[in-house]
Amino acid sequence: MGAHSSKEGLSQEDMAFLERNTRYDKATICDFYKGFMADCPEGKLSPTTFCQIYSKCFPTGNAKEFCDHVFRTFDTDKNGEIDFKEFLLSIDVTSSGTPEEKLNWAFSMYDVDGNGWIDLEEMTKLVGSIYKMIGTHQTQTHLAKYEAEAKERAKGIFKRMDINNDGKVTKEEFTKTCLEDENLIDLLTPPSAI
């Protein structure tokens, strides 16, 4: 994203960009920035640090896989780090965005390979990671049960979303299906945990 943030503060250019592209005012952006820099003194959030922070919100589950997917979606320039601009833009969408904005963001997370559509394997990966994150399965028996449930749930969701039955869920199919069923939005979009 090319943020010019540093320990001294956010550049005027980045502040203006964030004021234009988020729903936050200058004071709120500054508060977020202080918190971000307290957690990430170098001004970049690594996958490990991101997972440590996010996992605190799900102490009984295993959030690692889901964190990897959320991190990939926050990291819009795909450089392996999340800078403050990427962080705040994603937080804005996931916490304050319209249902359509949240679903576009979620679609990007489910489209693991970035080819513009979701296949059953991608859906299964994400649904499985959600089950692991919110579950309390500590034994292999529970793990196998959760994986089987996740796979069946993913198949059912995929079948509902693949409106034209071509084996692909497009952004339009994803959005349309979710907007028609609020329970799907809650299931498929990440909790605003950060």
N, C-alpha and C positions, 0 to 999 in steps of 0.2 A: 504494500500500500504506500510505501515511501514516506512514512511518518517521520517528521523531523523532531520528534520528541526527545527530550534529554532530561537529566536530573534537574536542570534549571527550570524546566517547565515546558509547556506545550507551545509550539510556534504559533504565531498569529495566523499563519496560513492554515495550519491544521485545526485551530480553534474555529476559524470561519467555515472551513469545510464541514466540521462536525455540527456546527449550529445550523448549517443549511441542510444537512443530510440525516439528522436525527431529530427527535422530538424534545431534546434537552436544551435548556438554556445554559448560558456561560457558567454560572455558579455550579450547576449540577455536573457539567462536563469537568470542571475543575475538581469537584469532589471525587468523581469517578477516577480521574487521573491520579490524584493523591493516593487513593486506595490501590490502583494498579501499580504505581511505582513503589509502594510499600511492599507489595507482594513480588514485584519484578523490578528490582533496582536497575537492571540493565535496560529496561524499557521493552523487553521482549518476553513473551510467555512461551516456555518450552512445553512439549507434550507431557513431560513428567510432572512439571509444576501444575499444569492445567488439570491433569488427572487427580493430583493430590487435593487440589481445591475442590473440584467437582465431586469427588468421592466422599467428602465429608458430609455431603447432603444425603448420601445413601449408605449409611454405615452398616446396614445388614446385608447388603448385596455386593456384587462385584461389578463395579462401574467401568472397569478398564476398557473393555471392547466398545462400550457406548461412548466413553470419553474420546476414544480414537476417532470415531465417526463425527462427533461434535467438533473436535479439534480441526479435523480436515475441512469441515464446513466453515468454521471461523477463519481459517487460514486461506483467505481468498486469493492471495498471490502465490500460494503453494511453495513458500520458501522454508517451511518447517518450523516457523515461529509465528506467534500472533503478536502484532504490534498493537498499540493503543487504539489506533483508528479502526483496525479490523475488529478488535474486541468490542468497542463501543457501538459500532455499526450493527454487529450481531446481537448484542444485548438489547439494543433499541428494537430490532425486529422481533426478537423472541419474547420480549416482555411488553412492548407497547405497540407492536405492529398490528395491522388489520389482519383478519383471518386469511385473506389472500396473500399478504406479505409473509405471514408465518408459514403458510403452506408452500409458497415458493422456496422459502429457506429450507423447510423440511424436505421438500423434493430434492434439493441439492444434496442433502445428507443421505437420502436413500439411493440416489443415483451415484453409487460408489465409484463406478468407472468413468463418470462424467460424459457418457455418450448420449445424454438427452432423454433416456427412458430407463425405467426400472424393470429388471427381470425378477423372476421368482427367487433366484439365488440371492440377489441383493435384498429383497424384501425379507427373506428368511434370516439373513445375517443381522439386519437391524432389529427385527422383532425379537430374535434370540438374545441380542445384546440388551434389549430393554428388559426381558424376562430375567436375565442374570443380574441386572442392576437393581431391580426392585425386589427380587426374590431373596429368600433366606436359606436357600439350599446349601447345606454344608457337606452333605454326603454324596457319593457317587450315585446312589439310588435316586435322591432328589434331583440331582443334575440331569440324569437321563430322563426323568419325568418332565422336568421343565423344558428340556430340549425338544422332546416329542410334542409337548403342548405348544411351544413356540412355532414349531414347524407347521403344525396343523392350523394355528391361528394365522400364520403368514400365508398359507395356501388359501384360506378362506378370504382374507383381505384382498389378496392378489386377484382372486377370481371375481370379486365384486368390482374391483377397480379396472380390470382389463375389459372395458366396455365392449370393444370390438373383437375380443377373443383372438388377438394376434400374438399373444405371449409377451407383450410389452405393455407397460403402463406409462403413458405419456404424462407430461406435466398437466395437461388439460384434463385427462382422465382422473389423475390423482386429486387435483383441486376440486373438480366437480363432485366426485364421490365423497370427499371429506366435507365439503360444504353442505352436502345433503344429509350428513350424519355427524352430529357434534361429538358423539362418542369416539368416532375415528380420529377426529382432530386431537382429542385428549390423549388417545392411545399413541398416535404416530408423531406428535410433536414433543420435543424435549421439555421437561419441566424447566422453568427459569430458575435454575439452582444457583447460579453465580451472582 
